[in-house]
Amino acid sequence: MLKRPAGQADAPTGDSQVAQTVAQVIADVRAEGDEAVRRHSSTFDDWQPDSFRLSTAQIEAIVASLPGTVLEDIRFVQKQVSDFARAQRESLHDVEMETLPGVFLGQKNIPVAAAGAYVPGGRYPLTASAHMTIVPAKVAGVERVAATTPPNRGEVPPVSVAAMHLAGAEEIYVLGGVQAIAALALGTETIDPVHIIAGPGNAYVAEAKRQLFGEVGIDLFAGPTEVLVVADDSADPFVVAVDLLSQAEHGPDSPAVLITTSERVGKGALDWIDRLLVDLPTRDIASKAWRDHGAVHLVDTLDEAYALADRYASEHVQILTRTPREALDKMRDYGALFLGENTCVAFGDKVIGTNHVLPTRGAARYTGGLWVGKYLRTVTYQEIRDTSSSAFLGELCGRMSRLENFEGHARSGDVRAAGFDAANIPWRASSNDS
């Protein structure tokens, strides 16, 4: 191993102080509604406007204030996200099949009625999260999307608001943190509750989603941004270094890992990272992330590299090899793959069209990222039109239910087995006698 992380691995959930703070804010919003939201917004963000929800006139003025090129770029990126989300939606089909004569089973994909979209602010106003959370919801058919973003240094963040509006949000709030998540999940006097909340956030936002999960749906449990690069001896160490640092700048706890079959590439990337950090504007964050969570593994073969990458189950996996598409067959556990030198993770974060809300902390072993399907519920229905099939299943249901001592279930089957003829149901007579 050419470099080991200097820091300790973070716990999968927030520390006890974060959890306690989040629990208190949620309890306050549950009990006091808008009053608690306003109080905590003032405490945490020094933000207490007349209304957290922006009016149509305010939104229109904000959009009009932005340069045309900014709006054009937002529209272009949102079209990429929309086109891919639409293709995903079209891949999901309603199903109906006849399993026995006159026995029909089916499924439908139905959008949730209301979704909340959280667009982070703070250190970085993540405008792209508006595209990633709102656009797929609208493509899925969600009727009401309530989007919220924190104030930025005491001001309304204009680009984020414009992105939320152009993405199709019906409601836009300038409200951040736990109080925003709690208000969307629980509802207040002025904010109606939603059925699912999507979008990244800091440790407090992530913990709020965790604590409220069950009362409201969520996209996934998200932690710090992760990147892993698999490289062979054809990779350019400079490109490797640039791409690792592009994700390390997300936060001081963001893991950046290189797995390579080439000692030259590994050592070269280490050298370039040291040189690039000198004048990187985000070096205070990226250097700490690299020091504490950066790693460089040297392995003998690409098969070993793919196997080790699967053990990491990283959020972003970038393949810088001669035959990058080989990873599609060789790898299994990742949030998103970025194949080849032309395809950087930053494209996925900002412009290419796939969703950047992805699983972290090993969750890629059991879930994918946010996509149009997260806003849909696959529900089933059944109908029996043939009385003989109903009688057959009724007899079977009676036998199977009595194996489990479910007499009520069995009798429901018996009624169908007898063709609804009370005279043919032995226990019906005894029930009448009693």
Secondary structure, DSSP 8 states (H G I E B T S, - for coil): --B--SS----SS--HHHHHHHHHHHHHHHHHTHHHHHHHHHHHH----S-SB--HHHHHHHHHHS-HHHHHHHHHHHHHHHHHHHHHHHT---EEEEEETTEEEEEEEEE-SEEEEE---TTS--THHHHHHHHHHHHHT-SEEEEEE--BTTB--HHHHHHHHHHT-SEEEE--HHHHHHHHHH--SSS---SEEE----HHHHHHHHHHBTTBEES----S--EEEEE-TTS-HHHHHHHHHHHHTT-TT--EEEEES-HHHHHHHHHHHHHHHTT-TTHHHHHHHHHHHEEEEE-SSHHHHHHHHHHHT-SEEEEESSSTTHHHHH----SEEEESTT--HHHHHHTSSS------TTGGGT-----GGGGEEEEEEEEE--HHHHHHHHHHHHHHHHHTT-HHHHHHHHHHHTTT-GGG-HHHHHHHH-
